[in-house]
């Protein structure tokens, strides 16, 4: 009975809501991996394919994301480097 009283206290409920919101703000799209495109070189294959370079005001969650290259998934930016793509 005492735990129920503690858990239903308004401050505890407010703390739980704030913690949930913080988790959502840290990772607004859970489960989505890949490398966000920060810049597209002029006259590159990416630009010729129609990928536009995002503006400096574009938030990271609104940028194009590379999910796979040649059938290999890309989990983060470290996996999307010229050296890592040529090594395998």
C-alpha positions as a Markdown table, in Angstrom:
| # | Residue | x | y | z |
|---|---|---|---|---|
| 1 | Unk | 0.0 | 0.0 | 0.0 |
| 2 | Unk | 2.9 | 2.4 | 0.8 |
| 3 | Unk | 4.5 | 1.8 | -2.7 |
| 4 | Unk | 1.2 | 2.6 | -4.4 |
| 5 | Unk | 1.0 | 5.9 | -2.5 |
| 6 | Unk | 4.6 | 6.7 | -3.5 |
| 7 | Unk | 4.1 | 5.8 | -7.1 |
| 8 | Unk | 0.9 | 7.8 | -7.4 |
| 9 | Unk | 2.4 | 10.9 | -5.9 |
| 10 | Unk | 2.3 | 13.9 | -8.4 |
| 11 | Unk | 6.0 | 14.5 | -8.2 |
| 12 | Unk | 6.8 | 10.9 | -9.1 |
| 13 | Unk | 4.4 | 11.0 | -12.0 |
| 14 | Unk | 5.9 | 14.2 | -13.2 |
| 15 | Unk | 9.4 | 12.7 | -13.0 |
| 16 | Unk | 8.4 | 9.7 | -15.0 |
| 17 | Unk | 6.9 | 11.9 | -17.7 |
| 18 | Unk | 10.0 | 14.1 | -17.9 |
| 19 | Unk | 12.3 | 11.0 | -18.1 |
| 20 | Unk | 10.2 | 9.6 | -20.9 |
| 21 | Unk | 10.3 | 12.9 | -22.8 |
| 22 | Unk | 14.1 | 13.0 | -22.4 |
| 23 | Unk | 14.4 | 9.5 | -23.8 |
| 24 | Unk | 12.4 | 10.5 | -26.8 |
| 25 | Unk | 14.4 | 13.6 | -27.4 |
| 26 | Unk | 17.7 | 11.7 | -27.2 |
| 27 | Unk | 16.6 | 9.2 | -29.8 |
| 28 | Unk | 13.5 | 10.5 | -31.6 |
| 29 | Unk | 13.5 | 7.6 | -34.1 |
| 30 | Unk | 14.5 | 4.4 | -32.3 |
| 31 | Unk | 15.5 | 1.5 | -34.5 |
| 32 | Unk | 16.6 | 3.6 | -37.4 |
| 33 | Unk | 20.2 | 3.2 | -38.2 |
| 34 | Unk | 22.4 | 4.6 | -41.0 |
| 35 | Unk | 24.7 | 7.5 | -41.8 |
| 36 | Unk | 23.0 | 10.9 | -42.2 |
| 37 | Unk | 24.1 | 12.8 | -45.3 |
| 38 | Unk | 25.7 | 16.1 | -44.3 |
| 39 | Unk | 27.0 | 17.3 | -47.7 |
| 40 | Unk | 26.8 | 16.3 | -51.3 |
| 41 | Unk | 29.7 | 17.2 | -53.6 |
| 42 | Unk | 28.8 | 19.1 | -56.8 |
| 43 | Unk | 28.8 | 16.9 | -59.9 |
| 44 | Unk | 29.1 | 13.7 | -57.9 |
| 45 | Unk | 27.2 | 10.5 | -58.5 |
| 46 | Unk | 25.0 | 11.3 | -55.5 |
| 47 | Unk | 24.1 | 14.8 | -56.9 |
| 48 | Unk | 23.5 | 13.4 | -60.4 |
| 49 | Unk | 21.2 | 10.8 | -58.8 |
| 50 | Unk | 19.1 | 13.6 | -57.3 |
| 51 | Unk | 20.3 | 13.7 | -53.7 |
| 52 | Unk | 20.4 | 17.3 | -52.6 |
| 53 | Unk | 22.9 | 18.7 | -50.1 |
| 54 | Unk | 21.0 | 19.6 | -46.9 |
| 55 | Unk | 21.1 | 23.2 | -45.7 |
| 56 | Unk | 23.0 | 24.1 | -42.5 |
| 57 | Unk | 19.6 | 24.6 | -40.8 |
| 58 | Unk | 18.3 | 21.1 | -41.6 |
| 59 | Unk | 18.1 | 19.1 | -38.3 |
| 60 | Unk | 19.8 | 15.7 | -38.4 |
| 61 | Unk | 16.5 | 13.9 | -38.1 |
| 62 | Unk | 15.3 | 15.4 | -41.4 |
| 63 | Unk | 18.4 | 14.6 | -43.5 |
| 64 | Unk | 18.7 | 11.8 | -46.0 |
| 65 | Unk | 20.1 | 8.6 | -44.5 |
| 66 | Unk | 22.3 | 5.9 | -46.1 |
| 67 | Unk | 21.0 | 2.5 | -45.0 |
| 68 | Unk | 23.0 | 0.2 | -47.2 |
| 69 | Unk | 25.8 | 0.2 | -49.8 |
| 70 | Unk | 26.1 | -2.6 | -52.3 |
| 71 | Unk | 23.7 | -4.8 | -50.2 |
| 72 | Unk | 25.7 | -4.2 | -47.0 |
| 73 | Unk | 23.9 | -2.4 | -44.2 |
| 74 | Unk | 25.3 | 0.7 | -42.8 |
| 75 | Unk | 24.7 | 1.1 | -39.0 |
| 76 | Unk | 26.5 | 4.4 | -38.5 |
| 77 | Unk | 28.9 | 6.9 | -40.0 |
| 78 | Unk | 32.0 | 4.9 | -39.1 |
| 79 | Unk | 30.8 | 2.1 | -41.4 |
| 80 | Unk | 30.3 | 4.5 | -44.3 |
| 81 | Unk | 33.8 | 5.6 | -45.1 |
| 82 | Unk | 35.7 | 4.9 | -48.4 |
| 83 | Unk | 38.2 | 2.6 | -46.5 |
| 84 | Unk | 35.4 | 0.5 | -45.0 |
| 85 | Unk | 33.5 | 0.2 | -48.3 |
| 86 | Unk | 36.6 | -0.9 | -50.2 |
| 87 | Unk | 37.9 | -3.3 | -47.6 |
| 88 | Unk | 35.2 | -6.0 | -48.2 |
